[in-house]
């Protein structure tokens, strides 16, 4: 394969020796971030006119897969930064795009995604952060309305590093989205409590207290915040997580095959034992199925297929499960070696669990997929060539 997937492979090979360093640092070292930025990965969701190096969703997925083979934490940077860039490209004002997208594309700025709150996780419509319009004071240099934001966002991937945040709030009964900058008055960024997985994702909580932002930093229009801006961003985020899960599952399968083909027990290789072969084949089967579903979902996003949401949900569910099962098999087959804290197998097990939570938990996605599948079924059933309709007069 040539073109952008080769770039993904090159980035993957560059990062692979750095996996232990990234995990031990519990952050992303500067030289690692610079390598990612130099690869063009941070510019992939930015239009060329704003300094981007745009990729299709298949190619961007491959970048996520390649990075996740080294570090799922680092791959989450591509997820959230890409979500912010894509949202600004689609919904941001001309001035906002001109000011920020070139700097986001170069890596001078990093974007983070602020949706989750204590009372709003899977239920995105329950955000409690408020947005209140205020008229400028008399005698001010501008007549432009400003918006006051109050609330707290939780668990922002790379929030500790980010320079700007795509924040979702409520104005009355309508959702709104704003681009908040780290140096805006009323903004406080605090590292989140450490998590077992994604230890190097630099998670942060974002506190907004009387944070005033100009009206031109609204992304989309009132009422579009969650349904349109966040909805589109989450589809991209779920595709990124699906490909990241695929990369993690691939790493587990490679480690399983390397270990079981060299490890000797009972007078032969582990891989020659029937029950071991069952674990291996199940992990490989899940991983290969996830690969096909990821590619299908990415193509659906490239073509804006009518059922792209269903394809993305399916890919994210299948790939995150594949990562969970492959990492569990790796832990089982590596024995005590797989339980060493900080080792690669230990890291894969912890990170795979996170993949089933971020950008929509497994249970939420199952619920959404059932709805999408029912809608798809009803449309197909109305088609004259559907088997349920064939033969009817």
ChimeraX attribute file (.defattr): number of C-alpha atoms within 10 A of each C-alpha:
attribute: neighborCount
match mode: 1-to-1
recipient: residues
	/A:1	5
	/A:2	6
	/A:3	8
	/A:4	16
	/A:5	17
	/A:6	14
	/A:7	18
	/A:8	23
	/A:9	16
	/A:10	14
	/A:11	20
	/A:12	22
	/A:13	15
	/A:14	15
	/A:15	21
	/A:16	15
	/A:17	11
	/A:18	14
	/A:19	17
	/A:20	15
	/A:21	13
	/A:22	21
	/A:23	23
	/A:24	13
	/A:25	11
	/A:26	15
	/A:27	20
	/A:28	21
	/A:29	13
	/A:30	8
	/A:31	9
	/A:32	16
	/A:33	14
	/A:34	14
	/A:35	14
	/A:36	20
	/A:37	17
	/A:38	14
	/A:39	16
	/A:40	21
	/A:41	28
	/A:42	28
	/A:43	28
	/A:44	24
	/A:45	28
	/A:46	26
	/A:47	20
	/A:48	13
	/A:49	11
	/A:50	18
	/A:51	16
	/A:52	22
	/A:53	18
	/A:54	19
	/A:55	19
	/A:56	15
	/A:57	23
	/A:58	22
	/A:59	21
	/A:60	25
	/A:61	29
	/A:62	26
	/A:63	31
	/A:64	31
	/A:65	29
	/A:66	30
	/A:67	32
	/A:68	31
	/A:69	25
	/A:70	26
	/A:71	31
	/A:72	31
	/A:73	27
	/A:74	30
	/A:75	25
	/A:76	26
	/A:77	28
	/A:78	28
	/A:79	27
	/A:80	28
	/A:81	31
	/A:82	29
	/A:83	27
	/A:84	30
	/A:85	30
	/A:86	21
	/A:87	24
	/A:88	26
	/A:89	20
	/A:90	17
	/A:91	20
	/A:92	25
	/A:93	16
	/A:94	11
	/A:95	10
	/A:96	17
	/A:97	21
	/A:98	15
	/A:99	12
	/A:100	18
	/A:101	26
	/A:102	21
	/A:103	17
	/A:104	27
	/A:105	28
	/A:106	19
	/A:107	20
	/A:108	13
	/A:109	17
	/A:110	23
	/A:111	29
	/A:112	29
	/A:113	28
	/A:114	28
	/A:115	25
	/A:116	23
	/A:117	22
	/A:118	12
	/A:119	12
	/A:120	16
	/A:121	17
	/A:122	18
	/A:123	12
	/A:124	19
	/A:125	18
	/A:126	16
	/A:127	22
	/A:128	20
	/A:129	21
	/A:130	19
	/A:131	26
	/A:132	15
	/A:133	15
	/A:134	14
	/A:135	11
	/A:136	14
	/A:137	10
	/A:138	8
	/A:139	7
	/A:140	8
	/A:141	8
	/A:142	11
	/A:143	11
	/A:144	13
	/A:145	16
	/A:146	20
	/A:147	24
	/A:148	18
	/A:149	27
	/A:150	20
	/A:151	18
	/A:152	23
	/A:153	25
	/A:154	22
	/A:155	23
	/A:156	25
	/A:157	28
	/A:158	26
	/A:159	29
	/A:160	20
	/A:161	20
	/A:162	21
	/A:163	17
	/A:164	23
	/A:165	23
	/A:166	26
	/A:167	26
	/A:168	30
	/A:169	27
	/A:170	23
	/A:171	18
	/A:172	12
	/A:173	9
	/A:174	15
	/A:175	26
	/A:176	26
	/A:177	30
	/A:178	26
	/A:179	25
	/A:180	24
	/A:181	17
	/A:182	18
	/A:183	10
	/A:184	13
	/A:185	13
	/A:186	15
	/A:187	19
	/A:188	16
	/A:189	18
	/A:190	13
	/A:191	16
	/A:192	17
	/A:193	10
	/A:194	14
	/A:195	14
	/A:196	12
	/A:197	19
	/A:198	27
	/A:199	22
	/A:200	23
	/A:201	28
	/A:202	24
	/A:203	25
	/A:204	24
	/A:205	22
	/A:206	25
	/A:207	19
	/A:208	23
	/A:209	15
	/A:210	16
	/A:211	20
	/A:212	22
	/A:213	21
	/A:214	16
	/A:215	15
	/A:216	18
	/A:217	21
	/A:218	24
	/A:219	25
	/A:220	20
	/A:221	16
	/A:222	17
	/A:223	17
	/A:224	17
	/A:225	24
	/A:226	23
	/A:227	13
	/A:228	18
	/A:229	27
	/A:230	26
	/A:231	16
	/A:232	16
	/A:233	23
	/A:234	21
	/A:235	22
	/A:236	25
	/A:237	26
	/A:238	25
	/A:239	32
	/A:240	32
	/A:241	32
	/A:242	36
	/A:243	33
	/A:244	35
	/A:245	38
	/A:246	34
	/A:247	29
	/A:248	32
	/A:249	34
	/A:250	25
	/A:251	22
	/A:252	29
	/A:253	22
	/A:254	12
	/A:255	19
	/A:256	26
	/A:257	17
	/A:258	12
	/A:259	17
	/A:260	21
	/A:261	14
	/A:262	12
	/A:263	13
	/A:264	13
	/A:265	12
	/A:266	7
	/A:267	6
	/A:268	12
	/A:269	14
	/A:270	20
	/A:271	23
	/A:272	13
	/A:273	13
	/A:274	10
	/A:275	11
	/A:276	16
	/A:277	15
	/A:278	12
	/A:279	20
	/A:280	20
	/A:281	13
	/A:282	15
	/A:283	25
	/A:284	22
	/A:285	14
	/A:286	21
	/A:287	28
	/A:288	17
	/A:289	15
	/A:290	27
	/A:291	24
	/A:292	13
	/A:293	23
	/A:294	31
	/A:295	22
	/A:296	18
	/A:297	29
	/A:298	27
	/A:299	18
	/A:300	20
	/A:301	22
	/A:302	14
	/A:303	12
	/A:304	11
	/A:305	13
	/A:306	11
	/A:307	15
	/A:308	20
	/A:309	24
	/A:310	22
	/A:311	25
	/A:312	29
	/A:313	27
	/A:314	23
	/A:315	29
	/A:316	33
	/A:317	25
	/A:318	24
	/A:319	34
	/A:320	31
	/A:321	24
	/A:322	29
	/A:323	33
	/A:324	27
	/A:325	23
	/A:326	31
	/A:327	32
	/A:328	22
	/A:329	22
	/A:330	30
	/A:331	22
	/A:332	17
	/A:333	22
	/A:334	17
	/A:335	10
	/A:336	9
	/A:337	14
	/A:338	22
	/A:339	16
	/A:340	13
	/A:341	10
	/A:342	13
	/A:343	14
	/A:344	24
	/A:345	25
	/A:346	19
	/A:347	23
	/A:348	31
	/A:349	25
	/A:350	19
	/A:351	25
	/A:352	27
	/A:353	19
	/A:354	22
	/A:355	29
	/A:356	24
	/A:357	15
	/A:358	18
	/A:359	26
	/A:360	22
	/A:361	17
	/A:362	19
	/A:363	13
	/A:364	14
	/A:365	22
	/A:366	15
	/A:367	10
	/A:368	16
	/A:369	19
	/A:370	13
	/A:371	13
	/A:372	17
	/A:373	14
	/A:374	11
	/A:375	14
	/A:376	14
	/A:377	13
	/A:378	10
	/A:379	11
	/A:380	15
	/A:381	15
	/A:382	11
	/A:383	13
	/A:384	12
	/A:385	11
	/A:386	13
	/A:387	10
	/A:388	12
	/A:389	13
	/A:390	11
	/A:391	9
	/A:392	6
	/A:393	4
